[in-house]
C-alpha cells in the first residue's frame, strides 16, 4: 500500500515541471494585461500561503506516519522486522528497520514532498480561478466556491491516502504491543 502511495506521489512530482510551465501561462497573460505581473504572482502566492488546505495533507500525513513509526519501535527493539521497504536498512520488505533518527528523517522528507504537492495544486487552482474571475466577473461567487470545493476535495483525498493506513497500523501496533507486553 505504501509503495503504491509513494509511487503515485513520485509520478505526481514528475508532473511538477509540466504544470509549472502551465502556471507560467497565466503569469504571461497577466503581464500582457493592464494588471501588474507582480500583483498576480504576489496575490496567488499570498492566497496559497494563507490557505489551510495547503498545509493540512502534509501535517496529517506526517502525524499518521510518525505515530506508526513510534508505535513500531517496541517491536524493532525486540527483533521484529520492518515490512515497509522504505523503512528498512536493506530497502527490501521484511528487513531490519532504519535507525529511529533515519526513519524520522525519511518521514520529514515525505512530509515536505507532500507539502510540495499541495502547494502545486493550490498554485494551479488559484491561477485558474484568477483567470476565470477575470474572464467571467459575473460568476465570482460560483468560481470562488468551485475553487474551495476543489482545494478541500484535494486536501481531504490526499490526507486520507497519506494517513489512513498509518493510523490503522499505529492502533494495531499499540494493541499488539500491549498484548505481547512489549515496551
N, CA, C and O of each residue as an XYZ file, in Angstrom:
732
protein
N       0.827     -1.192      0.000
C       0.000      0.000      0.000
C       0.869      1.254      0.000
O       0.642      2.168     -0.792
N       1.869      1.300      0.890
C       2.718      2.480      0.972
C       3.539      2.674     -0.286
O       3.716      3.804     -0.742
N       4.046      1.583     -0.855
C       4.829      1.691     -2.072
C       3.986      2.286     -3.184
O       4.477      3.112     -3.954
N       2.731      1.885     -3.282
C       1.836      2.448     -4.283
C       1.595      3.925     -4.025
O       1.571      4.718     -4.967
N       1.415      4.312     -2.763
C       1.180      5.713     -2.425
C       2.381      6.563     -2.811
O       2.234      7.613     -3.437
N       3.565      6.106     -2.437
C       4.752      6.891     -2.722
C       5.055      6.895     -4.209
O       5.570      7.887     -4.726
N       4.751      5.818     -4.906
C       4.910      5.812     -6.361
C       3.993      6.822     -7.015
O       4.390      7.513     -7.953
N       2.761      6.911     -6.521
C       1.819      7.896     -7.050
C       2.295      9.305     -6.767
O       2.165     10.193     -7.609
N       2.844      9.509     -5.590
C       3.364     10.840     -5.247
C       4.544     11.183     -6.140
O       4.648     12.310     -6.624
N       5.436     10.224     -6.365
C       6.589     10.475     -7.241
C       6.136     10.807     -8.656
O       6.673     11.720     -9.282
N       5.143     10.065     -9.165
C       4.639     10.354    -10.509
C       4.022     11.747    -10.550
O       4.161     12.475    -11.533
N       3.346     12.099     -9.478
C       2.765     13.439     -9.408
C       3.845     14.510     -9.429
O       3.676     15.557    -10.053
N       4.938     14.250     -8.758
C       6.025     15.231     -8.742
C       6.735     15.323    -10.086
O       7.305     16.361    -10.420
N       6.703     14.248    -10.851
C       7.290     14.310    -12.183
C       6.510     15.259    -13.080
O       7.030     15.782    -14.065
N       5.253     15.467    -12.718
C       4.437     16.402    -13.477
C       4.674     17.852    -13.066
O       4.151     18.774    -13.691
N       5.466     18.047    -12.009
C       5.691     19.393    -11.495
C       6.235     20.319    -12.576
O       5.745     21.438    -12.734
N       7.227     19.875    -13.310
C       7.804     20.728    -14.340
C       6.776     21.076    -15.413
O       6.709     22.217    -15.872
N       5.990     20.103    -15.803
C       4.963     20.350    -16.811
C       3.938     21.357    -16.302
O       3.601     22.320    -16.991
N       3.451     21.122    -15.093
C       2.437     22.015    -14.526
C       3.031     23.381    -14.216
O       2.352     24.397    -14.364
N       4.288     23.420    -13.789
C       4.943     24.704    -13.529
C       5.001     25.525    -14.812
O       4.803     26.740    -14.794
N       5.271     24.853    -15.918
C       5.260     25.560    -17.198
C       3.865     26.086    -17.508
O       3.712     27.204    -17.999
N       2.852     25.281    -17.221
C       1.481     25.738    -17.429
C       1.134     26.922    -16.535
O       0.362     27.800    -16.921
N       1.711     26.936    -15.345
C       1.462     28.049    -14.412
C       2.037     29.350    -14.938
O       1.568     30.430    -14.579
N       3.046     29.254    -15.784
C       3.652     30.469    -16.325
C       2.730     31.130    -17.354
O       2.851     32.329    -17.607
N       1.824     30.373    -17.942
C       0.905     30.937    -18.929
C       0.045     32.040    -18.315
O      -0.031     33.128    -18.884
N      -0.621     31.793    -17.144
C      -1.398     32.875    -16.554
C      -0.544     34.088    -16.201
O      -1.003     35.222    -16.336
N       0.680     33.872    -15.756
C       1.553     34.992    -15.425
C       1.867     35.793    -16.680
O       1.936     37.022    -16.638
N       2.056     35.104    -17.787
C       2.289     35.785    -19.053
C       1.078     36.575    -19.503
O       1.212     37.689    -20.009
N      -0.101     36.008    -19.321
C      -1.334     36.714    -19.666
C      -1.473     37.954    -18.799
O      -1.838     39.021    -19.292
N      -1.188     37.822    -17.527
C      -1.294     38.960    -16.616
C      -0.303     40.047    -17.000
O      -0.618     41.234    -16.912
N       0.893     39.651    -17.425
C       1.903     40.626    -17.794
C       1.479     41.420    -19.023
O       1.850     42.586    -19.162
N       0.714     40.808    -19.908
C       0.279     41.478    -21.118
C      -0.939     42.357    -20.872
O      -1.222     43.253    -21.668
N      -1.658     42.119    -19.792
C      -2.831     42.925    -19.495
C      -2.419     44.172    -18.737
O      -1.232     44.414    -18.517
N      -3.397     44.957    -18.342
C      -3.110     46.181    -17.606
C      -2.689     45.871    -16.171
O      -2.131     46.737    -15.496
N      -2.944     44.663    -15.697
C      -2.587     44.268    -14.338
C      -1.085     44.062    -14.248
O      -0.464     43.570    -15.190
N      -0.511     44.431    -13.138
C       0.922     44.232    -12.914
C       1.196     42.751    -12.690
O       0.473     42.113    -11.925
N       2.227     42.175    -13.337
C       2.517     40.750    -13.139
C       2.862     40.428    -11.694
O       2.526     39.352    -11.198
N       3.523     41.343    -11.023
C       3.890     41.065     -9.645
C       2.658     40.931     -8.760
O       2.673     40.170     -7.792
N       1.596     41.659     -9.078
C       0.393     41.530     -8.257
C      -0.267     40.176     -8.496
O      -0.827     39.594     -7.567
N      -0.212     39.668     -9.720
C      -0.770     38.353     -9.998
C      -0.008     37.296     -9.211
O      -0.605     36.507     -8.479
N       1.304     37.285     -9.363
C       2.139     36.297     -8.682
C       2.049     36.490     -7.172
O       1.919     35.522     -6.423
N       2.119     37.730     -6.734
C       2.051     38.020     -5.305
C       0.724     37.621     -4.692
O       0.682     37.052     -3.601
N      -0.370     37.923     -5.399
C      -1.694     37.565     -4.880
C      -1.865     36.050     -4.800
O      -2.376     35.533     -3.806
N      -1.440     35.342     -5.837
C      -1.546     33.880     -5.835
C      -0.690     33.304     -4.714
O      -1.131     32.413     -3.988
N       0.523     33.806     -4.574
C       1.414     33.313     -3.517
C       0.800     33.556     -2.142
O       0.816     32.667     -1.291
N       0.268     34.736     -1.922
C      -0.343     35.062     -0.630
C      -1.539     34.152     -0.352
O      -1.690     33.644      0.759
N      -2.387     33.947     -1.362
C      -3.555     33.081     -1.187
C      -3.130     31.653     -0.847
O      -3.723     31.019      0.026
N      -2.117     31.155     -1.524
C      -1.637     29.785     -1.281
C      -1.032     29.673      0.117
O      -1.300     28.709      0.834
N      -0.229     30.642      0.500
C       0.432     30.594      1.801
C      -0.552     30.707      2.966
O      -0.315     30.141      4.033
N      -1.644     31.429      2.771
C      -2.617     31.621      3.848
C      -3.738     30.583      3.855
O      -4.589     30.596      4.745
N      -3.744     29.695      2.883
C      -4.812     28.704      2.750
C      -4.468     27.444      3.562
O      -3.445     26.811      3.305
N      -5.307     27.079      4.532
C      -5.010     25.880      5.341
C      -4.986     24.587      4.531
O      -4.354     23.617      4.950
N      -5.657     24.552      3.382
C      -5.625     23.331      2.572
C      -4.244     23.092      1.969
O      -3.965     22.002      1.468
N      -3.381     24.103      2.014
C      -2.008     23.933      1.540
C      -1.230     23.032      2.487
O      -0.420     22.216      2.045
N      -1.468     23.174      3.783
C      -0.661     22.502      4.797
C      -1.290     21.233      5.374
O      -0.574     20.319      5.784
N      -2.603     21.173      5.407
C      -3.293     20.081      6.114
C      -2.865     18.677      5.661
O      -2.565     17.846      6.518
N      -2.822     18.375      4.362
C      -2.451     16.997      3.984
C      -1.057     16.594      4.467
O      -0.866     15.469      4.928
N      -0.089     17.495      4.368
C       1.276     17.167      4.809
C       1.325     16.970      6.321
O       2.005     16.067      6.808
N       0.612     17.808      7.062
C       0.613     17.702      8.523
C      -0.074     16.410      8.962
O       0.433     15.699      9.830
N      -1.208     16.110      8.374
C      -1.948     14.896      8.738
C      -1.146     13.647      8.342
O      -1.060     12.692      9.114
N      -0.566     13.658      7.149
C       0.256     12.529      6.713
C       1.464     12.331      7.615
O       1.815     11.199      7.945
N       2.100     13.425      8.014
C       3.247     13.354      8.925
C       2.820     12.765     10.266
O       3.470     11.858     10.786
N       1.723     13.284     10.826
C       1.246     12.803     12.115
C       0.965     11.301     12.077
O       1.364     10.566     12.981
N       0.286     10.857     11.041
C      -0.055      9.434     10.934
C       1.192      8.568     10.799
O       1.307      7.533     11.455
N       2.118      8.988      9.954
C       3.324      8.191      9.713
C       4.214      8.149     10.955
O       4.782      7.107     11.283
N       4.333      9.283     11.642
C       5.190      9.303     12.832
C       4.577      8.468     13.951
O       5.308      7.851     14.726
N       3.240      8.437     14.048
C       2.593      7.570     15.049
C       2.866      6.100     14.740
O       3.173      5.315     15.637
N       2.752      5.739     13.471
C       3.041      4.371     13.050
C       4.496      4.032     13.395
O       4.773      2.964     13.941
N       5.418      4.936     13.076
C       6.840      4.715     13.315
C       7.137      4.557     14.806
O       7.856      3.644     15.213
N       6.573      5.459     15.614
C       6.827      5.403     17.062
C       6.244      4.147     17.692
O       6.869      3.547     18.567
N       5.056      3.744     17.259
C       4.446      2.547     17.844
C       5.097      1.266     17.333
O       4.861      0.192     17.887
N       5.906      1.363     16.294
C       6.636      0.193     15.785
C       7.933     -0.054     16.554
O       8.468     -1.163     16.523
N       8.436      0.953     17.233
C       9.742      0.848     17.890
C       9.843     -0.289     18.899
O      10.878     -0.955     18.926
N       8.827     -0.558     19.739
C       8.952     -1.694     20.673
C       9.165     -3.028     19.944
O       9.877     -3.902     20.439
N       8.558     -3.175     18.793
C       8.730     -4.399     18.009
C      10.160     -4.499     17.491
O      10.777     -5.563     17.547
N      10.680     -3.384     16.986
C      12.042     -3.389     16.451
C      13.059     -3.690     17.549
O      14.028     -4.413     17.319
N      12.837     -3.131     18.752
C      13.754     -3.390     19.872
C      13.737     -4.863     20.280
O      14.670     -5.343     20.924
N      12.679     -5.573     19.906
C      12.553     -6.987     20.257
C      12.779     -7.906     19.061
O      12.343     -9.057     19.070
N      13.457     -7.403     18.035
C      13.887     -8.244     16.920
C      12.928     -8.389     15.759
O      13.219     -9.138     14.827
N      11.801     -7.706     15.775
C      10.866     -7.783     14.653
C      11.448     -7.045     13.451
O      12.261     -6.133     13.604
N      11.028     -7.445     12.264
C      11.478     -6.817     11.022
C      10.447     -5.788     10.558
O       9.282     -5.826     10.954
N      10.906     -4.872      9.711
C      10.027     -3.851      9.127
C       9.476     -4.375      7.820
O      10.211     -4.908      6.988
N       8.181     -4.219      7.650
C       7.504     -4.696      6.443
C       7.654     -3.703      5.287
O       7.786     -4.111      4.134
N       7.634     -2.422      5.589
C       7.679     -1.383      4.561
C       9.123     -1.189      4.094
O       9.978     -0.765      4.873
N       9.391     -1.497      2.830
C      10.755     -1.435      2.297
C      11.362     -0.035      2.364
O      12.586      0.100      2.361
N      10.546      0.991      2.422
C      11.068      2.361      2.514
C      11.709      2.632      3.878
O      12.467      3.588      4.035
N      11.401      1.790      4.854
C      11.912      1.989      6.200
C      12.813      0.846      6.660
O      12.983      0.622      7.858
N      13.390      0.123      5.694
C      14.339     -0.930      6.044
C      15.746     -0.505      5.633
O      15.934      0.284      4.708
N      16.722     -1.049      6.345
C      18.123     -0.737      6.045
C      18.535     -1.308      4.694
O      19.426     -0.770      4.037
N      17.896     -2.389      4.281
C      18.253     -3.041      3.022
C      17.464     -2.512      1.829
O      17.856     -2.722      0.681
N      16.356     -1.827      2.096
C      15.492     -1.376      1.014
C      14.560     -2.468      0.515
O      13.853     -2.291     -0.477
N      14.566     -3.600      1.213
C      13.693     -4.720      0.862
C      12.649     -4.903      1.959
O      12.915     -4.593      3.120
N      11.466     -5.402      1.609
C      10.463     -5.639      2.653
C      10.927     -6.713      3.634
O      11.720     -7.591      3.294
N      10.415     -6.619      4.850
C      10.737     -7.557      5.924
C      12.237     -7.624      6.177
O      12.838     -8.696      6.249
N      12.813     -6.439      6.308
C      14.234     -6.335      6.609
C      14.443     -5.596      7.918
O      13.486     -5.163      8.560
N      15.694     -5.457      8.303
C      15.979     -4.711      9.535
C      15.566     -3.246      9.352
O      15.816     -2.657      8.301
N      14.938     -2.665     10.371
C      14.447     -1.290     10.237
C      15.575     -0.275     10.213
O      16.678     -0.529     10.695
N      15.273      0.877      9.642
C      16.189      2.009      9.720
C      16.358      2.403     11.176
O      15.553      2.023     12.025
N      17.390      3.155     11.461
C      17.524      3.696     12.819
C      16.350      4.646     13.063
O      15.724      5.143     12.127
N      16.075      4.879     14.322
C      14.950      5.756     14.687
C      15.104      7.142     14.054
O      14.148      7.691     13.507
N      16.313      7.699     14.133
C      16.537      9.038     13.581
C      16.447      9.037     12.053
O      15.932      9.986     11.462
N      16.938      7.992     11.422
C      16.844      7.903      9.956
C      15.387      7.752      9.515
O      14.986      8.325      8.502
N      14.600      6.993     10.257
C      13.170      6.878      9.964
C      12.468      8.214     10.114
O      11.617      8.570      9.299
N      12.823      8.957     11.159
C      12.245     10.294     11.348
C      12.609     11.220     10.194
O      11.787     12.016      9.741
N      13.853     11.108      9.725
C      14.297     11.931      8.589
C      13.503     11.572      7.336
O      13.092     12.459      6.587
N      13.287     10.291      7.106
C      12.522      9.832      5.948
C      11.084     10.366      6.016
O      10.531     10.803      5.008
N      10.497     10.326      7.195
C       9.126     10.807      7.375
C       9.052     12.309      7.130
O       8.100     12.786      6.513
N      10.046     13.061      7.606
C      10.072     14.508      7.381
C      10.215     14.825      5.886
O       9.569     15.743      5.380
N      11.060     14.063      5.184
C      11.204     14.264      3.736
C       9.901     13.959      3.009
O       9.529     14.662      2.069
N       9.207     12.908      3.445
C       7.908     12.588      2.849
C       6.928     13.734      3.059
O       6.176     14.088      2.151
N       6.937     14.312      4.255
C       6.025     15.430      4.544
C       6.328     16.620      3.644
O       5.408     17.282      3.164
N       7.608     16.898      3.409
C       7.975     18.004      2.516
C       7.540     17.715      1.078
O       7.091     18.616      0.369
N       7.674     16.474      0.656
C       7.209     16.085     -0.675
C       5.702     16.274     -0.783
O       5.203     16.780     -1.789
N       4.982     15.866      0.252
C       3.529     16.016      0.252
C       3.130     17.491      0.273
O       2.167     17.886     -0.383
N       3.866     18.294      1.019
C       3.603     19.730      1.060
C       3.786     20.346     -0.318
O       2.993     21.192     -0.731
N       4.828     19.925     -1.032
C       5.055     20.475     -2.378
C       3.916     20.110     -3.323
O       3.561     20.903     -4.195
N       3.342     18.925     -3.161
C       2.189     18.549     -3.988
C       0.992     19.442     -3.699
O       0.292     19.863     -4.620
N       0.756     19.731     -2.433
C      -0.355     20.611     -2.060
C      -0.124     22.030     -2.565
O      -1.044     22.677     -3.063
N       1.099     22.503     -2.435
C       1.423     23.846     -2.924
C       1.169     23.921     -4.417
O       0.544     24.863     -4.904
N       1.653     22.929     -5.136
C       1.465     22.903     -6.587
C      -0.022     22.914     -6.943
O      -0.454     23.683     -7.802
N      -0.799     22.061     -6.281
C      -2.239     22.017     -6.552
C      -2.879     23.386     -6.297
O      -3.676     23.863     -7.105
N      -2.531     24.006     -5.185
C      -3.162     25.272     -4.836
C      -2.711     26.417     -5.732
O      -3.496     27.324     -6.007
N      -1.457     26.395     -6.193
C      -0.994     27.418     -7.134
C      -1.766     27.309     -8.442
O      -2.237     28.313     -8.977
N      -1.893     26.099     -8.950
C      -2.637     25.900    -10.200
C      -4.097     26.298    -10.003
O      -4.666     27.001    -10.839
N      -4.708     25.856     -8.903
C      -6.111     26.172     -8.632
C      -6.324     27.683     -8.548
O      -7.236     28.217     -9.178
N      -5.493     28.364     -7.782
C      -5.652     29.813     -7.615
C      -5.377     30.559     -8.920
O      -6.020     31.572     -9.195
N      -4.442     30.080     -9.718
C      -4.151     30.722    -11.000
C      -5.330     30.587    -11.958
O      -5.739     31.554    -12.599
N      -5.862     29.386    -12.043
C      -7.031     29.159    -12.910
C      -8.218     29.969    -12.403
O      -8.944     30.576    -13.191
N      -8.412     29.978    -11.097
C      -9.512     30.748    -10.504
C      -9.392     32.223    -10.875
O     -10.387     32.851    -11.238
N      -8.200     32.774    -10.790
C      -7.984     34.182    -11.138
C      -8.280     34.463    -12.601
O      -8.881     35.483    -12.937
N      -7.855     33.556    -13.469
C      -8.133     33.732    -14.903
C      -9.629     33.677    -15.159
O     -10.162     34.483    -15.922
N     -10.311     32.728    -14.521
C     -11.759     32.617    -14.706
C     -12.492     33.840    -14.166
O     -13.456     34.299    -14.778
N     -12.051     34.370    -13.033
C     -12.671     35.569    -12.478
C     -12.508     36.761    -13.404
O     -13.416     37.579    -13.552
N     -11.352     36.847    -14.019
C     -11.106     37.940    -14.960
C     -11.983     37.797    -16.205
O     -12.497     38.786    -16.727
N     -12.150     36.560    -16.674
C     -12.950     36.318    -17.876
C     -14.454     36.376    -17.596
O     -15.235     36.755    -18.469
N     -14.859     35.999    -16.375
C     -16.290     35.919    -16.041
C     -16.567     36.562    -14.680
O     -16.921     35.861    -13.732
N     -16.413     37.879    -14.569
C     -16.611     38.532    -13.266
C     -18.048     38.400    -12.742
O     -18.283     38.537    -11.541
N     -18.981     38.144    -13.609
C     -20.388     37.994    -13.191
C     -20.628     36.688    -12.430
O     -21.668     36.528    -11.791
N     -19.686     35.765    -12.492
C     -19.823     34.475    -11.795
C     -18.808     34.341    -10.652
O     -18.337     33.244    -10.354
N     -18.488     35.444    -10.035
C     -17.473     35.491     -8.991
C     -17.739     34.476     -7.876
O     -16.843     33.716     -7.509
N     -18.942     34.458     -7.344
C     -19.274     33.576     -6.222
C     -19.154     32.098     -6.628
O     -18.609     31.288     -5.878
N     -19.659     31.756     -7.806
C     -19.584     30.378     -8.297
C     -18.131     29.948     -8.480
O     -17.755     28.850     -8.071
N     -17.322     30.795     -9.086
C     -15.926     30.451     -9.349
C     -15.165     30.270     -8.040
O     -14.402     29.315     -7.892
N     -15.364     31.171     -7.100
C     -14.685     31.056     -5.793
C     -15.142     29.794     -5.051
O     -14.327     29.097     -4.447
N     -16.437     29.507     -5.099
C     -16.962     28.306     -4.432
C     -16.370     27.046     -5.040
O     -15.961     26.136     -4.318
N     -16.322     26.990     -6.368
C     -15.737     25.814     -7.032
C     -14.253     25.671     -6.701
O     -13.749     24.554     -6.583
N     -13.556     26.789     -6.552
C     -12.150     26.739     -6.154
C     -11.987     26.129     -4.772
O     -11.117     25.287     -4.555
N     -12.837     26.562     -3.830
C     -12.779     25.987     -2.483
C     -13.118     24.504     -2.506
O     -12.467     23.703     -1.836
N     -14.125     24.143     -3.269
C     -14.512     22.729     -3.357
C     -13.336     21.900     -3.883
O     -13.058     20.821     -3.359
N     -12.658     22.388     -4.899
C     -11.537     21.638     -5.461
C     -10.412     21.509     -4.444
O      -9.890     20.412     -4.244
N     -10.026     22.606     -3.797
C      -8.917     22.560     -2.844
C      -9.243     21.679     -1.645
O      -8.396     20.913     -1.186
N     -10.457     21.783     -1.142
C     -10.854     20.955      0.005
C     -10.910     19.479     -0.400
O     -10.457     18.614      0.349
N     -11.460     19.192     -1.570
C     -11.540     17.804     -2.048
C     -10.145     17.205     -2.224
O      -9.894     16.067     -1.825
N      -9.252     17.972     -2.818
C      -7.870     17.509     -2.983
C      -7.238     17.244     -1.621
O      -6.614     16.204     -1.412
N      -7.402     18.184     -0.699
C      -6.815     18.049      0.636
C      -7.345     16.848      1.388
O      -6.582     16.110      2.011
N      -8.657     16.649      1.330
C      -9.265     15.508      2.024
C      -8.774     14.192      1.421
O      -8.398     13.273      2.148
N      -8.781     14.109      0.109
C      -8.356     12.880     -0.565
C      -6.892     12.578     -0.277
O      -6.534     11.449      0.059
N      -6.051     13.596     -0.412
C      -4.621     13.386     -0.169
C      -4.379     13.016      1.294
O      -3.575     12.130      1.584
N      -5.067     13.685      2.211
C      -4.909     13.377      3.639
C      -5.292     11.930      3.923
O      -4.593     11.234      4.659
N      -6.389     11.480      3.346
C      -6.839     10.112      3.580
C      -5.820      9.107      3.025
O      -5.445      8.154      3.707
N      -5.387      9.326      1.805
C      -4.436      8.402      1.172
C      -3.138      8.328      1.964
O      -2.558      7.253      2.117
N      -2.680      9.482      2.472
C      -1.410      9.516      3.192
C      -1.499      8.989      4.613
O      -0.485      8.577      5.178
N      -2.699      8.993      5.212
C      -2.762      8.731      6.652
C      -3.557      7.502      7.087
O      -3.227      6.903      8.110
N      -4.561      7.118      6.367
C      -5.490      6.091      6.860
C      -4.783      4.808      7.279
O      -5.014      4.301      8.377
N      -3.933      4.289      6.419
C      -3.261      3.026      6.727
C      -2.294      3.180      7.901
O      -2.155      2.259      8.706
N      -1.638      4.308      8.009
C      -0.709      4.538      9.124
C      -1.449      4.630     10.461
O      -0.987      4.089     11.466
N      -2.597      5.313     10.475
C      -3.370      5.383     11.719
C      -3.855      3.995     12.131
O      -3.816      3.639     13.309
N      -4.316      3.210     11.143
C      -4.753      1.837     11.442
C      -3.592      1.012     12.000
O      -3.747      0.280     12.977
N      -2.432      1.145     11.364
C      -1.268      0.374     11.795
C      -0.818      0.802     13.190
O      -0.431     -0.044     13.996
N      -0.860      2.083     13.483
C      -0.458      2.570     14.817
C      -1.384      1.996     15.889
O      -0.918      1.604     16.959
N      -2.691      1.943     15.614
C      -3.628      1.353     16.580
C      -3.341     -0.134     16.768
O      -3.334     -0.634     17.893
N      -3.108     -0.824     15.681
C      -2.801     -2.249     15.738
C      -1.496     -2.477     16.517
O      -1.417     -3.377     17.353
N      -0.486     -1.662     16.238
C       0.796     -1.785     16.947
C       0.607     -1.611     18.451
O       1.141     -2.387     19.243
N      -0.153     -0.595     18.840
C      -0.369     -0.320     20.269
C      -1.066     -1.494     20.940
O      -0.659     -1.931     22.017
N      -2.112     -2.001     20.308
C      -2.860     -3.137     20.859
C      -1.980     -4.376     20.973
O      -1.967     -5.043     22.008
N      -1.252     -4.680     19.914
C      -0.411     -5.880     19.885
C       0.755     -5.772     20.877
O       1.100     -6.750     21.539
N       1.354     -4.589     20.977
C       2.450     -4.398     21.934
C       1.950     -4.610     23.368
O       2.643     -5.209     24.190
N       0.753     -4.119     23.658
C       0.180     -4.331     24.984
C      -0.072     -5.819     25.237
O       0.221     -6.319     26.323
N      -0.606     -6.520     24.254
C      -0.900     -7.951     24.403
C       0.370     -8.769     24.620
O       0.391     -9.722     25.398
N       1.437     -8.367     23.905
C       2.704     -9.113     23.996
C       3.594     -8.618     25.130
O       4.633     -9.216     25.411
N       3.195     -7.536     25.777
C       3.976     -6.980     26.862
C       5.277     -6.342     26.416
O       6.259     -6.333     27.159
N       5.283     -5.809     25.207
C       6.498     -5.161     24.672
C       6.582     -3.729     25.164
O       5.579     -3.015     25.196
N       7.739     -3.325     25.533
C       7.969     -1.932     25.979
C       9.050     -1.288     25.183
O       9.378     -0.125     25.416
